[in-house]
Amino acid sequence: MTGLSLIIATGHNNLAMNQGILQVARRYVHGTAPAEEMLNRVEAVIRCYDPCLSCASHAAGSMPLEVRWLDAKGRELRRMVRA
């Protein structure tokens, strides 16, 4: 064998995952603190597009998730974490 090409779901589906997460943010982030339901929706989007991550997180027993809000200069405004 002289070469190998791999298509990794995470990289291949990155644009679609980002667009899905943007849709979740537009629906659930308004003014003050977003609902816990938003984290569930973000996780659902990721699981739809990244089957490798879904299987790995099931094997580990949980899917840790961190969502950070940044301002236009990249400064962190808020953070939600689920272990």
C-alpha positions as CSV (number, residue, x, y, z in Angstrom):
1,M,0.0,0.0,0.0
2,T,1.4,3.4,-1.0
3,G,-1.3,5.7,0.3
4,L,-4.4,6.0,2.3
5,S,-7.3,8.5,2.3
6,L,-9.6,8.8,5.3
7,I,-12.8,10.8,5.5
8,I,-13.4,11.6,9.2
9,A,-17.0,12.5,10.1
10,T,-15.9,15.3,12.4
11,G,-14.0,17.2,9.7
12,H,-16.4,16.3,6.8
13,N,-19.5,17.4,8.7
14,N,-18.0,20.4,10.5
15,L,-19.8,23.0,8.4
16,A,-23.2,21.3,8.9
17,M,-22.6,20.9,12.6
18,N,-21.7,24.6,12.9
19,Q,-24.8,25.7,11.0
20,G,-27.0,23.4,13.2
21,I,-25.6,24.9,16.4
22,L,-26.1,28.4,15.0
23,Q,-29.8,27.6,14.5
24,V,-30.0,26.3,18.1
25,A,-28.4,29.5,19.3
26,R,-30.8,31.7,17.4
27,R,-33.7,29.9,18.8
28,Y,-32.6,29.5,22.5
29,V,-30.3,32.4,23.3
30,H,-32.2,35.6,24.0
31,G,-31.0,38.3,26.4
32,T,-30.3,36.6,29.7
33,A,-29.5,33.0,30.6
34,P,-30.5,30.3,28.1
35,A,-32.3,27.2,29.2
36,E,-30.7,23.9,29.9
37,E,-32.7,22.6,27.0
38,M,-30.3,24.5,24.7
39,L,-27.4,22.2,25.8
40,N,-29.6,19.2,25.0
41,R,-30.3,20.6,21.5
42,V,-26.6,21.3,20.9
43,E,-25.7,17.8,21.9
44,A,-28.4,16.4,19.6
45,V,-27.0,18.4,16.6
46,I,-23.5,17.1,17.3
47,R,-24.7,13.5,17.6
48,C,-26.5,13.7,14.3
49,Y,-23.4,14.7,12.4
50,D,-20.6,13.0,14.2
51,P,-21.3,9.3,14.7
52,C,-17.8,8.6,16.0
53,L,-18.3,11.1,18.9
54,S,-21.7,9.6,19.7
55,C,-20.3,6.1,20.1
56,A,-17.3,7.2,22.0
57,S,-19.3,9.2,24.5
58,H,-21.8,6.3,25.0
59,A,-18.8,4.0,25.8
60,A,-17.4,6.6,28.3
61,G,-20.8,7.0,29.9
62,S,-21.4,10.7,29.3
63,M,-20.9,13.4,26.8
64,P,-19.3,16.4,28.5
65,L,-20.3,19.7,26.8
66,E,-19.1,23.2,27.2
67,V,-20.8,26.2,25.5
68,R,-19.1,29.6,25.7
69,W,-20.4,33.0,24.6
70,L,-17.8,35.4,23.2
71,D,-18.1,39.0,22.3
72,A,-16.8,40.5,19.1
73,K,-13.3,40.8,20.5
74,G,-13.2,37.1,21.6
75,R,-13.7,37.9,25.3
76,E,-15.8,35.3,27.2
77,L,-19.1,36.6,28.4
78,R,-20.7,33.4,29.7
79,R,-20.1,29.7,30.0
80,M,-22.3,26.7,30.5
81,V,-20.8,23.3,31.3
82,R,-22.3,19.8,31.6
83,A,-20.0,17.0,32.7
